[in-house]
Amino acid sequence: MKVKIPFQQLLRAVKGLTPIEKSRLREELIDDKTEEDDKSPFLDMLINGPVFSKEEIKTIESNRKSIAAWRTKS
């Protein structure tokens, strides 16, 4: 069941919690976030995937320039 609670009312309720309850709420919110992360392996792959080094990027740029120069000469 979903209930819409205005943000300010929710904030007051959270501020009224004991430190132990706040800690438990924090843990629950973190657990929810990790479940969402598990649902997106593609996003994880993009974030943690391989990246080009600066040297590799320079090589690619150089190759592109060489190919462009070769194409314009023909």
N, CA, C, O and CB atoms as a CASP TS submission, in Angstrom:
PFRMAT TS
TARGET T0000
AUTHOR 0000-0000-0000
METHOD Language model
MODEL 1
PARENT N/A
ATOM      1  N   MET     1       0.841  -1.168   0.000  1.00  0.00           N
ATOM      2  CA  MET     1       0.000   0.000   0.000  1.00  0.00           C
ATOM      3  C   MET     1       0.891   1.237   0.000  1.00  0.00           C
ATOM      4  O   MET     1       1.832   1.337   0.787  1.00  0.00           O
ATOM      5  CB  MET     1      -0.959  -0.005   1.212  1.00  0.00           C
ATOM      6  N   LYS     2       0.586   2.168  -0.885  1.00  0.00           N
ATOM      7  CA  LYS     2       1.345   3.414  -0.940  1.00  0.00           C
ATOM      8  C   LYS     2       0.541   4.537  -0.304  1.00  0.00           C
ATOM      9  O   LYS     2      -0.667   4.654  -0.510  1.00  0.00           O
ATOM     10  CB  LYS     2       1.714   3.770  -2.396  1.00  0.00           C
ATOM     11  N   VAL     3       1.233   5.355   0.469  1.00  0.00           N
ATOM     12  CA  VAL     3       0.602   6.496   1.117  1.00  0.00           C
ATOM     13  C   VAL     3       1.425   7.724   0.783  1.00  0.00           C
ATOM     14  O   VAL     3       2.647   7.720   0.931  1.00  0.00           O
ATOM     15  CB  VAL     3       0.484   6.292   2.664  1.00  0.00           C
ATOM     16  N   LYS     4       0.760   8.769   0.335  1.00  0.00           N
ATOM     17  CA  LYS     4       1.469  10.019   0.050  1.00  0.00           C
ATOM     18  C   LYS     4       1.493  10.865   1.312  1.00  0.00           C
ATOM     19  O   LYS     4       0.449  11.244   1.843  1.00  0.00           O
ATOM     20  CB  LYS     4       0.799  10.797  -1.126  1.00  0.00           C
ATOM     21  N   ILE     5       2.694  11.154   1.783  1.00  0.00           N
ATOM     22  CA  ILE     5       2.877  11.972   2.970  1.00  0.00           C
ATOM     23  C   ILE     5       3.671  13.206   2.547  1.00  0.00           C
ATOM     24  O   ILE     5       4.720  13.079   1.917  1.00  0.00           O
ATOM     25  CB  ILE     5       3.606  11.176   4.120  1.00  0.00           C
ATOM     26  N   PRO     6       3.185  14.383   2.885  1.00  0.00           N
ATOM     27  CA  PRO     6       3.950  15.591   2.546  1.00  0.00           C
ATOM     28  C   PRO     6       5.356  15.510   3.146  1.00  0.00           C
ATOM     29  O   PRO     6       5.556  14.976   4.236  1.00  0.00           O
ATOM     30  CB  PRO     6       3.219  16.866   3.054  1.00  0.00           C
ATOM     31  N   PHE     7       6.311  16.050   2.411  1.00  0.00           N
ATOM     32  CA  PHE     7       7.712  15.944   2.824  1.00  0.00           C
ATOM     33  C   PHE     7       7.945  16.531   4.208  1.00  0.00           C
ATOM     34  O   PHE     7       8.638  15.923   5.025  1.00  0.00           O
ATOM     35  CB  PHE     7       8.609  16.640   1.816  1.00  0.00           C
ATOM     36  N   GLN     8       7.389  17.683   4.482  1.00  0.00           N
ATOM     37  CA  GLN     8       7.613  18.322   5.787  1.00  0.00           C
ATOM     38  C   GLN     8       7.085  17.456   6.932  1.00  0.00           C
ATOM     39  O   GLN     8       7.704  17.369   7.992  1.00  0.00           O
ATOM     40  CB  GLN     8       6.940  19.705   5.827  1.00  0.00           C
ATOM     41  N   GLN     9       5.941  16.819   6.708  1.00  0.00           N
ATOM     42  CA  GLN     9       5.383  15.940   7.725  1.00  0.00           C
ATOM     43  C   GLN     9       6.295  14.728   7.929  1.00  0.00           C
ATOM     44  O   GLN     9       6.514  14.294   9.060  1.00  0.00           O
ATOM     45  CB  GLN     9       3.960  15.489   7.331  1.00  0.00           C
ATOM     46  N   LEU    10       6.816  14.193   6.842  1.00  0.00           N
ATOM     47  CA  LEU    10       7.738  13.061   6.934  1.00  0.00           C
ATOM     48  C   LEU    10       9.012  13.468   7.664  1.00  0.00           C
ATOM     49  O   LEU    10       9.535  12.713   8.484  1.00  0.00           O
ATOM     50  CB  LEU    10       8.077  12.523   5.532  1.00  0.00           C
ATOM     51  N   LEU    11       9.504  14.657   7.363  1.00  0.00           N
ATOM     52  CA  LEU    11      10.715  15.161   8.010  1.00  0.00           C
ATOM     53  C   LEU    11      10.513  15.303   9.513  1.00  0.00           C
ATOM     54  O   LEU    11      11.382  14.923  10.299  1.00  0.00           O
ATOM     55  CB  LEU    11      11.124  16.507   7.405  1.00  0.00           C
ATOM     56  N   ARG    12       9.370  15.847   9.913  1.00  0.00           N
ATOM     57  CA  ARG    12       9.080  15.970  11.349  1.00  0.00           C
ATOM     58  C   ARG    12       9.035  14.599  12.016  1.00  0.00           C
ATOM     59  O   ARG    12       9.519  14.431  13.136  1.00  0.00           O
ATOM     60  CB  ARG    12       7.746  16.705  11.569  1.00  0.00           C
ATOM     61  N   ALA    13       8.455  13.627  11.328  1.00  0.00           N
ATOM     62  CA  ALA    13       8.365  12.281  11.890  1.00  0.00           C
ATOM     63  C   ALA    13       9.759  11.675  12.066  1.00  0.00           C
ATOM     64  O   ALA    13      10.042  11.046  13.085  1.00  0.00           O
ATOM     65  CB  ALA    13       7.500  11.379  10.989  1.00  0.00           C
ATOM     66  N   VAL    14      10.619  11.865  11.078  1.00  0.00           N
ATOM     67  CA  VAL    14      11.982  11.321  11.160  1.00  0.00           C
ATOM     68  C   VAL    14      12.773  12.016  12.260  1.00  0.00           C
ATOM     69  O   VAL    14      13.526  11.371  12.989  1.00  0.00           O
ATOM     70  CB  VAL    14      12.710  11.473   9.810  1.00  0.00           C
ATOM     71  N   LYS    15      12.604  13.328  12.382  1.00  0.00           N
ATOM     72  CA  LYS    15      13.323  14.051  13.441  1.00  0.00           C
ATOM     73  C   LYS    15      12.866  13.610  14.826  1.00  0.00           C
ATOM     74  O   LYS    15      13.618  13.734  15.793  1.00  0.00           O
ATOM     75  CB  LYS    15      13.124  15.562  13.286  1.00  0.00           C
ATOM     76  N   GLY    16      11.647  13.100  14.930  1.00  0.00           N
ATOM     77  CA  GLY    16      11.132  12.652  16.215  1.00  0.00           C
ATOM     78  C   GLY    16      11.592  11.265  16.608  1.00  0.00           C
ATOM     79  O   GLY    16      11.288  10.811  17.711  1.00  0.00           O
ATOM     80  N   LEU    17      12.307  10.586  15.747  1.00  0.00           N
ATOM     81  CA  LEU    17      12.785   9.240  16.053  1.00  0.00           C
ATOM     82  C   LEU    17      13.923   9.277  17.063  1.00  0.00           C
ATOM     83  O   LEU    17      14.638  10.272  17.181  1.00  0.00           O
ATOM     84  CB  LEU    17      13.239   8.534  14.779  1.00  0.00           C
ATOM     85  N   THR    18      14.076   8.183  17.783  1.00  0.00           N
ATOM     86  CA  THR    18      15.205   8.054  18.699  1.00  0.00           C
ATOM     87  C   THR    18      16.464   7.800  17.869  1.00  0.00           C
ATOM     88  O   THR    18      16.360   7.397  16.711  1.00  0.00           O
ATOM     89  CB  THR    18      14.969   6.900  19.741  1.00  0.00           C
ATOM     90  N   PRO    19      17.641   8.026  18.434  1.00  0.00           N
ATOM     91  CA  PRO    19      18.870   7.755  17.684  1.00  0.00           C
ATOM     92  C   PRO    19      18.957   6.313  17.169  1.00  0.00           C
ATOM     93  O   PRO    19      19.462   6.080  16.071  1.00  0.00           O
ATOM     94  CB  PRO    19      20.070   8.050  18.555  1.00  0.00           C
ATOM     95  N   ILE    20      18.476   5.360  17.944  1.00  0.00           N
ATOM     96  CA  ILE    20      18.504   3.955  17.507  1.00  0.00           C
ATOM     97  C   ILE    20      17.581   3.769  16.305  1.00  0.00           C
ATOM     98  O   ILE    20      17.935   3.089  15.341  1.00  0.00           O
ATOM     99  CB  ILE    20      18.080   3.003  18.668  1.00  0.00           C
ATOM    100  N   GLU    21      16.398   4.378  16.368  1.00  0.00           N
ATOM    101  CA  GLU    21      15.453   4.270  15.256  1.00  0.00           C
ATOM    102  C   GLU    21      15.994   4.959  13.999  1.00  0.00           C
ATOM    103  O   GLU    21      15.810   4.465  12.886  1.00  0.00           O
ATOM    104  CB  GLU    21      14.099   4.881  15.650  1.00  0.00           C
ATOM    105  N   LYS    22      16.658   6.098  14.184  1.00  0.00           N
ATOM    106  CA  LYS    22      17.269   6.791  13.045  1.00  0.00           C
ATOM    107  C   LYS    22      18.346   5.928  12.399  1.00  0.00           C
ATOM    108  O   LYS    22      18.460   5.861  11.175  1.00  0.00           O
ATOM    109  CB  LYS    22      17.867   8.137  13.489  1.00  0.00           C
ATOM    110  N   SER    23      19.130   5.272  13.244  1.00  0.00           N
ATOM    111  CA  SER    23      20.177   4.390  12.733  1.00  0.00           C
ATOM    112  C   SER    23      19.565   3.240  11.944  1.00  0.00           C
ATOM    113  O   SER    23      20.059   2.881  10.875  1.00  0.00           O
ATOM    114  CB  SER    23      21.039   3.847  13.885  1.00  0.00           C
ATOM    115  N   ARG    24      18.503   2.674  12.467  1.00  0.00           N
ATOM    116  CA  ARG    24      17.827   1.573  11.778  1.00  0.00           C
ATOM    117  C   ARG    24      17.226   2.038  10.456  1.00  0.00           C
ATOM    118  O   ARG    24      17.306   1.329   9.454  1.00  0.00           O
ATOM    119  CB  ARG    24      16.733   0.976  12.670  1.00  0.00           C
ATOM    120  N   LEU    25      16.626   3.226  10.450  1.00  0.00           N
ATOM    121  CA  LEU    25      16.070   3.800   9.227  1.00  0.00           C
ATOM    122  C   LEU    25      17.169   4.014   8.191  1.00  0.00           C
ATOM    123  O   LEU    25      16.990   3.711   7.011  1.00  0.00           O
ATOM    124  CB  LEU    25      15.353   5.129   9.530  1.00  0.00           C
ATOM    125  N   ARG    26      18.306   4.539   8.642  1.00  0.00           N
ATOM    126  CA  ARG    26      19.442   4.775   7.750  1.00  0.00           C
ATOM    127  C   ARG    26      19.894   3.463   7.107  1.00  0.00           C
ATOM    128  O   ARG    26      20.152   3.418   5.905  1.00  0.00           O
ATOM    129  CB  ARG    26      20.612   5.427   8.520  1.00  0.00           C
ATOM    130  N   GLU    27      19.989   2.406   7.900  1.00  0.00           N
ATOM    131  CA  GLU    27      20.394   1.096   7.378  1.00  0.00           C
ATOM    132  C   GLU    27      19.384   0.574   6.364  1.00  0.00           C
ATOM    133  O   GLU    27      19.765   0.015   5.336  1.00  0.00           O
ATOM    134  CB  GLU    27      20.555   0.088   8.524  1.00  0.00           C
ATOM    135  N   GLU    28      18.104   0.752   6.650  1.00  0.00           N
ATOM    136  CA  GLU    28      17.059   0.305   5.725  1.00  0.00           C
ATOM    137  C   GLU    28      17.149   1.065   4.399  1.00  0.00           C
ATOM    138  O   GLU    28      16.996   0.471   3.331  1.00  0.00           O
ATOM    139  CB  GLU    28      15.663   0.497   6.356  1.00  0.00           C
ATOM    140  N   LEU    29      17.394   2.363   4.465  1.00  0.00           N
ATOM    141  CA  LEU    29      17.503   3.161   3.242  1.00  0.00           C
ATOM    142  C   LEU    29      18.723   2.753   2.428  1.00  0.00           C
ATOM    143  O   LEU    29      18.666   2.720   1.198  1.00  0.00           O
ATOM    144  CB  LEU    29      17.574   4.654   3.581  1.00  0.00           C
ATOM    145  N   ILE    30      19.818   2.444   3.098  1.00  0.00           N
ATOM    146  CA  ILE    30      21.018   1.988   2.400  1.00  0.00           C
ATOM    147  C   ILE    30      20.761   0.634   1.755  1.00  0.00           C
ATOM    148  O   ILE    30      21.190   0.398   0.625  1.00  0.00           O
ATOM    149  CB  ILE    30      22.219   1.905   3.366  1.00  0.00           C
ATOM    150  N   ASP    31      20.071  -0.255   2.453  1.00  0.00           N
ATOM    151  CA  ASP    31      19.735  -1.566   1.894  1.00  0.00           C
ATOM    152  C   ASP    31      18.867  -1.426   0.652  1.00  0.00           C
ATOM    153  O   ASP    31      19.066  -2.154  -0.321  1.00  0.00           O
ATOM    154  CB  ASP    31      19.020  -2.426   2.937  1.00  0.00           C
ATOM    155  N   ASP    32      17.914  -0.510   0.668  1.00  0.00           N
ATOM    156  CA  ASP    32      17.062  -0.277  -0.502  1.00  0.00           C
ATOM    157  C   ASP    32      17.887   0.188  -1.682  1.00  0.00           C
ATOM    158  O   ASP    32      17.624  -0.201  -2.820  1.00  0.00           O
ATOM    159  CB  ASP    32      15.976   0.751  -0.186  1.00  0.00           C
ATOM    160  N   LYS    33      18.875   1.012  -1.421  1.00  0.00           N
ATOM    161  CA  LYS    33      19.716   1.523  -2.496  1.00  0.00           C
ATOM    162  C   LYS    33      20.530   0.401  -3.134  1.00  0.00           C
ATOM    163  O   LYS    33      20.686   0.368  -4.355  1.00  0.00           O
ATOM    164  CB  LYS    33      20.645   2.617  -1.971  1.00  0.00           C
ATOM    165  N   THR    34      21.047  -0.509  -2.328  1.00  0.00           N
ATOM    166  CA  THR    34      21.838  -1.600  -2.891  1.00  0.00           C
ATOM    167  C   THR    34      20.963  -2.529  -3.711  1.00  0.00           C
ATOM    168  O   THR    34      21.440  -3.102  -4.691  1.00  0.00           O
ATOM    169  CB  THR    34      22.545  -2.382  -1.782  1.00  0.00           C
ATOM    170  N   GLU    35      19.694  -2.699  -3.345  1.00  0.00           N
ATOM    171  CA  GLU    35      18.797  -3.524  -4.140  1.00  0.00           C
ATOM    172  C   GLU    35      18.573  -2.893  -5.508  1.00  0.00           C
ATOM    173  O   GLU    35      18.511  -3.601  -6.513  1.00  0.00           O
ATOM    174  CB  GLU    35      17.458  -3.721  -3.415  1.00  0.00           C
ATOM    175  N   GLU    36      18.452  -1.561  -5.557  1.00  0.00           N
ATOM    176  CA  GLU    36      18.291  -0.880  -6.828  1.00  0.00           C
ATOM    177  C   GLU    36      19.542  -1.048  -7.684  1.00  0.00           C
ATOM    178  O   GLU    36      19.447  -1.212  -8.900  1.00  0.00           O
ATOM    179  CB  GLU    36      17.986   0.605  -6.607  1.00  0.00           C
ATOM    180  N   ASP    37      20.703  -1.008  -7.057  1.00  0.00           N
ATOM    181  CA  ASP    37      21.950  -1.170  -7.798  1.00  0.00           C
ATOM    182  C   ASP    37      22.036  -2.561  -8.413  1.00  0.00           C
ATOM    183  O   ASP    37      22.562  -2.720  -9.514  1.00  0.00           O
ATOM    184  CB  ASP    37      23.154  -0.919  -6.884  1.00  0.00           C
ATOM    185  N   ASP    38      21.528  -3.564  -7.715  1.00  0.00           N
ATOM    186  CA  ASP    38      21.546  -4.928  -8.242  1.00  0.00           C
ATOM    187  C   ASP    38      20.662  -5.062  -9.473  1.00  0.00           C
ATOM    188  O   ASP    38      20.892  -5.939 -10.306  1.00  0.00           O
ATOM    189  CB  ASP    38      21.097  -5.914  -7.173  1.00  0.00           C
ATOM    190  N   LYS    39      19.667  -4.214  -9.597  1.00  0.00           N
ATOM    191  CA  LYS    39      18.737  -4.289 -10.712  1.00  0.00           C
ATOM    192  C   LYS    39      19.328  -3.721 -11.995  1.00  0.00           C
ATOM    193  O   LYS    39      18.736  -3.864 -13.065  1.00  0.00           O
ATOM    194  CB  LYS    39      17.463  -3.558 -10.370  1.00  0.00           C
ATOM    195  N   SER    40      20.468  -3.090 -11.902  1.00  0.00           N
ATOM    196  CA  SER    40      21.023  -2.444 -13.081  1.00  0.00           C
ATOM    197  C   SER    40      22.463  -2.892 -13.355  1.00  0.00           C
ATOM    198  O   SER    40      23.393  -2.108 -13.166  1.00  0.00           O
ATOM    199  CB  SER    40      20.971  -0.935 -12.914  1.00  0.00           C
ATOM    200  N   PRO    41      22.658  -4.130 -13.795  1.00  0.00           N
ATOM    201  CA  PRO    41      24.026  -4.575 -14.088  1.00  0.00           C
ATOM    202  C   PRO    41      24.632  -3.804 -15.262  1.00  0.00           C
ATOM    203  O   PRO    41      25.849  -3.631 -15.329  1.00  0.00           O
ATOM    204  CB  PRO    41      24.040  -6.076 -14.392  1.00  0.00           C
ATOM    205  N   PHE    42      23.785  -3.342 -16.187  1.00  0.00           N
ATOM    206  CA  PHE    42      24.292  -2.552 -17.314  1.00  0.00           C
ATOM    207  C   PHE    42      24.900  -1.251 -16.816  1.00  0.00           C
ATOM    208  O   PHE    42      25.966  -0.841 -17.276  1.00  0.00           O
ATOM    209  CB  PHE    42      23.166  -2.261 -18.328  1.00  0.00           C
ATOM    210  N   LEU    43      24.219  -0.600 -15.872  1.00  0.00           N
ATOM    211  CA  LEU    43      24.744   0.641 -15.309  1.00  0.00           C
ATOM    212  C   LEU    43      26.063   0.385 -14.579  1.00  0.00           C
ATOM    213  O   LEU    43      27.004   1.168 -14.704  1.00  0.00           O
ATOM    214  CB  LEU    43      23.717   1.275 -14.351  1.00  0.00           C
ATOM    215  N   ASP    44      26.131  -0.704 -13.823  1.00  0.00           N
ATOM    216  CA  ASP    44      27.379  -1.059 -13.141  1.00  0.00           C
ATOM    217  C   ASP    44      28.504  -1.286 -14.141  1.00  0.00           C
ATOM    218  O   ASP    44      29.640  -0.869 -13.916  1.00  0.00           O
ATOM    219  CB  ASP    44      27.182  -2.311 -12.281  1.00  0.00           C
ATOM    220  N   MET    45      28.179  -1.953 -15.251  1.00  0.00           N
ATOM    221  CA  MET    45      29.199  -2.208 -16.264  1.00  0.00           C
ATOM    222  C   MET    45      29.713  -0.885 -16.847  1.00  0.00           C
ATOM    223  O   MET    45      30.914  -0.721 -17.062  1.00  0.00           O
ATOM    224  CB  MET    45      28.632  -3.110 -17.388  1.00  0.00           C
ATOM    225  N   LEU    46      28.800   0.049 -17.098  1.00  0.00           N
ATOM    226  CA  LEU    46      29.212   1.342 -17.649  1.00  0.00           C
ATOM    227  C   LEU    46      30.078   2.121 -16.674  1.00  0.00           C
ATOM    228  O   LEU    46      31.078   2.723 -17.066  1.00  0.00           O
ATOM    229  CB  LEU    46      27.993   2.168 -18.024  1.00  0.00           C
ATOM    230  N   ILE    47      29.695   2.110 -15.413  1.00  0.00           N
ATOM    231  CA  ILE    47      30.432   2.866 -14.404  1.00  0.00           C
ATOM    232  C   ILE    47      31.792   2.241 -14.116  1.00  0.00           C
ATOM    233  O   ILE    47      32.785   2.956 -13.978  1.00  0.00           O
ATOM    234  CB  ILE    47      29.621   2.956 -13.118  1.00  0.00           C
ATOM    235  N   ASN    48      31.844   0.930 -14.027  1.00  0.00           N
ATOM    236  CA  ASN    48      33.075   0.238 -13.641  1.00  0.00           C
ATOM    237  C   ASN    48      33.826  -0.362 -14.812  1.00  0.00           C
ATOM    238  O   ASN    48      34.814  -1.071 -14.621  1.00  0.00           O
ATOM    239  CB  ASN    48      32.759  -0.840 -12.660  1.00  0.00           C
ATOM    240  N   GLY    49      33.367  -0.084 -16.023  1.00  0.00           N
ATOM    241  CA  GLY    49      33.974  -0.679 -17.208  1.00  0.00           C
ATOM    242  C   GLY    49      35.344  -0.095 -17.516  1.00  0.00           C
ATOM    243  O   GLY    49      35.794   0.846 -16.862  1.00  0.00           O
ATOM    244  N   PRO    50      35.996  -0.663 -18.519  1.00  0.00           N
ATOM    245  CA  PRO    50      37.330  -0.179 -18.880  1.00  0.00           C
ATOM    246  C   PRO    50      37.268   1.222 -19.492  1.00  0.00           C
ATOM    247  O   PRO    50      36.276   1.609 -20.109  1.00  0.00           O
ATOM    248  CB  PRO    50      37.998  -1.151 -19.862  1.00  0.00           C
ATOM    249  N   VAL    51      38.340   1.957 -19.304  1.00  0.00           N
ATOM    250  CA  VAL    51      38.456   3.300 -19.872  1.00  0.00           C
ATOM    251  C   VAL    51      39.803   3.413 -20.579  1.00  0.00           C
ATOM    252  O   VAL    51      40.755   2.700 -20.258  1.00  0.00           O
ATOM    253  CB  VAL    51      38.309   4.400 -18.766  1.00  0.00           C
ATOM    254  N   PHE    52      39.859   4.317 -21.539  1.00  0.00           N
ATOM    255  CA  PHE    52      41.112   4.542 -22.252  1.00  0.00           C
ATOM    256  C   PHE    52      42.051   5.387 -21.403  1.00  0.00           C
ATOM    257  O   PHE    52      41.619   6.282 -20.676  1.00  0.00           O
ATOM    258  CB  PHE    52      40.853   5.222 -23.610  1.00  0.00           C
ATOM    259  N   SER    53      43.333   5.091 -21.507  1.00  0.00           N
ATOM    260  CA  SER    53      44.324   5.926 -20.842  1.00  0.00           C
ATOM    261  C   SER    53      44.575   7.147 -21.722  1.00  0.00           C
ATOM    262  O   SER    53      44.157   7.175 -22.880  1.00  0.00           O
ATOM    263  CB  SER    53      45.653   5.136 -20.572  1.00  0.00           C
ATOM    264  N   LYS    54      45.247   8.142 -21.187  1.00  0.00           N
ATOM    265  CA  LYS    54      45.541   9.352 -21.964  1.00  0.00           C
ATOM    266  C   LYS    54      46.406   9.018 -23.181  1.00  0.00           C
ATOM    267  O   LYS    54      46.241   9.600 -24.254  1.00  0.00           O
ATOM    268  CB  LYS    54      46.249  10.403 -21.080  1.00  0.00           C
ATOM    269  N   GLU    55      47.326   8.077 -22.997  1.00  0.00           N
ATOM    270  CA  GLU    55      48.193   7.666 -24.100  1.00  0.00           C
ATOM    271  C   GLU    55      47.377   7.003 -25.213  1.00  0.00           C
ATOM    272  O   GLU    55      47.607   7.262 -26.394  1.00  0.00           O
ATOM    273  CB  GLU    55      49.286   6.703 -23.593  1.00  0.00           C
ATOM    274  N   GLU    56      46.437   6.158 -24.836  1.00  0.00           N
ATOM    275  CA  GLU    56      45.586   5.504 -25.838  1.00  0.00           C
ATOM    276  C   GLU    56      44.723   6.523 -26.590  1.00  0.00           C
ATOM    277  O   GLU    56      44.518   6.401 -27.797  1.00  0.00           O
ATOM    278  CB  GLU    56      44.690   4.450 -25.167  1.00  0.00           C
ATOM    279  N   ILE    57      44.227   7.511 -25.874  1.00  0.00           N
ATOM    280  CA  ILE    57      43.419   8.555 -26.516  1.00  0.00           C
ATOM    281  C   ILE    57      44.267   9.337 -27.513  1.00  0.00           C
ATOM    282  O   ILE    57      43.806   9.646 -28.611  1.00  0.00           O
ATOM    283  CB  ILE    57      42.815   9.511 -25.458  1.00  0.00           C
ATOM    284  N   LYS    58      45.499   9.658 -27.138  1.00  0.00           N
ATOM    285  CA  LYS    58      46.390  10.373 -28.068  1.00  0.00           C
ATOM    286  C   LYS    58      46.654   9.537 -29.318  1.00  0.00           C
ATOM    287  O   LYS    58      46.683  10.068 -30.428  1.00  0.00           O
ATOM    288  CB  LYS    58      47.728  10.726 -27.376  1.00  0.00           C
ATOM    289  N   THR    59      46.844   8.239 -29.140  1.00  0.00           N
ATOM    290  CA  THR    59      47.070   7.342 -30.278  1.00  0.00           C
ATOM    291  C   THR    59      45.849   7.324 -31.192  1.00  0.00           C
ATOM    292  O   THR    59      45.986   7.382 -32.414  1.00  0.00           O
ATOM    293  CB  THR    59      47.392   5.913 -29.790  1.00  0.00           C
ATOM    294  N   ILE    60      44.671   7.245 -30.611  1.00  0.00           N
ATOM    295  CA  ILE    60      43.440   7.241 -31.402  1.00  0.00           C
ATOM    296  C   ILE    60      43.298   8.544 -32.170  1.00  0.00           C
ATOM    297  O   ILE    60      42.957   8.531 -33.353  1.00  0.00           O
ATOM    298  CB  ILE    60      42.216   7.019 -30.502  1.00  0.00           C
ATOM    299  N   GLU    61      43.558   9.679 -31.507  1.00  0.00           N
ATOM    300  CA  GLU    61      43.467  10.974 -32.180  1.00  0.00           C
ATOM    301  C   GLU    61      44.462  11.065 -33.333  1.00  0.00           C
ATOM    302  O   GLU    61      44.141  11.578 -34.405  1.00  0.00           O
ATOM    303  CB  GLU    61      43.711  12.113 -31.183  1.00  0.00           C
ATOM    304  N   SER    62      45.652  10.570 -33.105  1.00  0.00           N
ATOM    305  CA  SER    62      46.671  10.583 -34.146  1.00  0.00           C
ATOM    306  C   SER    62      46.245   9.720 -35.334  1.00  0.00           C
ATOM    307  O   SER    62      46.404  10.118 -36.488  1.00  0.00           O
ATOM    308  CB  SER    62      48.013  10.093 -33.586  1.00  0.00           C
ATOM    309  N   ASN    63      45.706   8.543 -35.044  1.00  0.00           N
ATOM    310  CA  ASN    63      45.228   7.663 -36.112  1.00  0.00           C
ATOM    311  C   ASN    63      44.089   8.299 -36.893  1.00  0.00           C
ATOM    312  O   ASN    63      44.034   8.171 -38.116  1.00  0.00           O
ATOM    313  CB  ASN    63      44.777   6.328 -35.535  1.00  0.00           C
ATOM    314  N   ARG    64      43.191   8.972 -36.215  1.00  0.00           N
ATOM    315  CA  ARG    64      42.089   9.644 -36.895  1.00  0.00           C
ATOM    316  C   ARG    64      42.597  10.741 -37.826  1.00  0.00           C
ATOM    317  O   ARG    64      42.116  10.891 -38.949  1.00  0.00           O
ATOM    318  CB  ARG    64      41.119  10.232 -35.876  1.00  0.00           C
ATOM    319  N   LYS    65      43.569  11.497 -37.345  1.00  0.00           N
ATOM    320  CA  LYS    65      44.147  12.560 -38.181  1.00  0.00           C
ATOM    321  C   LYS    65      44.833  11.962 -39.401  1.00  0.00           C
ATOM    322  O   LYS    65      44.708  12.486 -40.508  1.00  0.00           O
ATOM    323  CB  LYS    65      45.151  13.410 -37.370  1.00  0.00           C
ATOM    324  N   SER    66      45.552  10.874 -39.201  1.00  0.00           N
ATOM    325  CA  SER    66      46.242  10.221 -40.315  1.00  0.00           C
ATOM    326  C   SER    66      45.245   9.690 -41.343  1.00  0.00           C
ATOM    327  O   SER    66      45.448   9.845 -42.547  1.00  0.00           O
ATOM    328  CB  SER    66      47.127   9.076 -39.799  1.00  0.00           C
ATOM    329  N   ILE    67      44.187   9.075 -40.873  1.00  0.00           N
ATOM    330  CA  ILE    67      43.167   8.545 -41.789  1.00  0.00           C
ATOM    331  C   ILE    67      42.467   9.681 -42.526  1.00  0.00           C
ATOM    332  O   ILE    67      42.204   9.574 -43.723  1.00  0.00           O
ATOM    333  CB  ILE    67      42.132   7.693 -41.019  1.00  0.00           C
ATOM    334  N   ALA    68      42.167  10.763 -41.823  1.00  0.00           N
ATOM    335  CA  ALA    68      41.520  11.912 -42.468  1.00  0.00           C
ATOM    336  C   ALA    68      42.427  12.516 -43.525  1.00  0.00           C
ATOM    337  O   ALA    68      41.956  12.891 -44.598  1.00  0.00           O
ATOM    338  CB  ALA    68      41.142  12.976 -41.427  1.00  0.00           C
ATOM    339  N   ALA    69      43.728  12.618 -43.239  1.00  0.00           N
ATOM    340  CA  ALA    69      44.681  13.154 -44.208  1.00  0.00           C
ATOM    341  C   ALA    69      44.786  12.224 -45.416  1.00  0.00           C
ATOM    342  O   ALA    69      44.858  12.693 -46.552  1.00  0.00           O
ATOM    343  CB  ALA    69      46.068  13.351 -43.556  1.00  0.00           C
ATOM    344  N   TRP    70      44.796  10.930 -45.183  1.00  0.00           N
ATOM    345  CA  TRP    70      44.884   9.963 -46.274  1.00  0.00           C
ATOM    346  C   TRP    70      43.657  10.036 -47.173  1.00  0.00           C
ATOM    347  O   TRP    70      43.762   9.943 -48.396  1.00  0.00           O
ATOM    348  CB  TRP    70      45.044   8.549 -45.720  1.00  0.00           C
ATOM    349  N   ARG    71      42.477  10.205 -46.544  1.00  0.00           N
ATOM    350  CA  ARG    71      41.228  10.264 -47.317  1.00  0.00           C
ATOM    351  C   ARG    71      41.150  11.512 -48.177  1.00  0.00           C
ATOM    352  O   ARG    71      40.601  11.465 -49.278  1.00  0.00           O
ATOM    353  CB  ARG    71      40.027  10.213 -46.385  1.00  0.00           C
ATOM    354  N   THR    72      41.683  12.619 -47.704  1.00  0.00           N
ATOM    355  CA  THR    72      41.601  13.867 -48.476  1.00  0.00           C
ATOM    356  C   THR    72      42.629  13.896 -49.599  1.00  0.00           C
ATOM    357  O   THR    72      42.439  14.631 -50.568  1.00  0.00           O
ATOM    358  CB  THR    72      41.802  15.076 -47.558  1.00  0.00           C
ATOM    359  N   LYS    73      43.707  13.128 -49.509  1.00  0.00           N
ATOM    360  CA  LYS    73      44.720  13.095 -50.545  1.00  0.00           C
ATOM    361  C   LYS    73      44.263  12.246 -51.745  1.00  0.00           C
ATOM    362  O   LYS    73      44.698  12.490 -52.871  1.00  0.00           O
ATOM    363  CB  LYS    73      46.031  12.551 -49.974  1.00  0.00           C
ATOM    364  N   SER    74      43.405  11.269 -51.517  1.00  0.00           N
ATOM    365  CA  SER    74      42.984  10.361 -52.590  1.00  0.00           C
ATOM    366  C   SER    74      42.012  10.988 -53.554  1.00  0.00           C
ATOM    367  O   SER    74      41.577  10.336 -54.504  1.00  0.00           O
ATOM    368  CB  SER    74      42.369   9.136 -52.009  1.00  0.00           C
TER
END
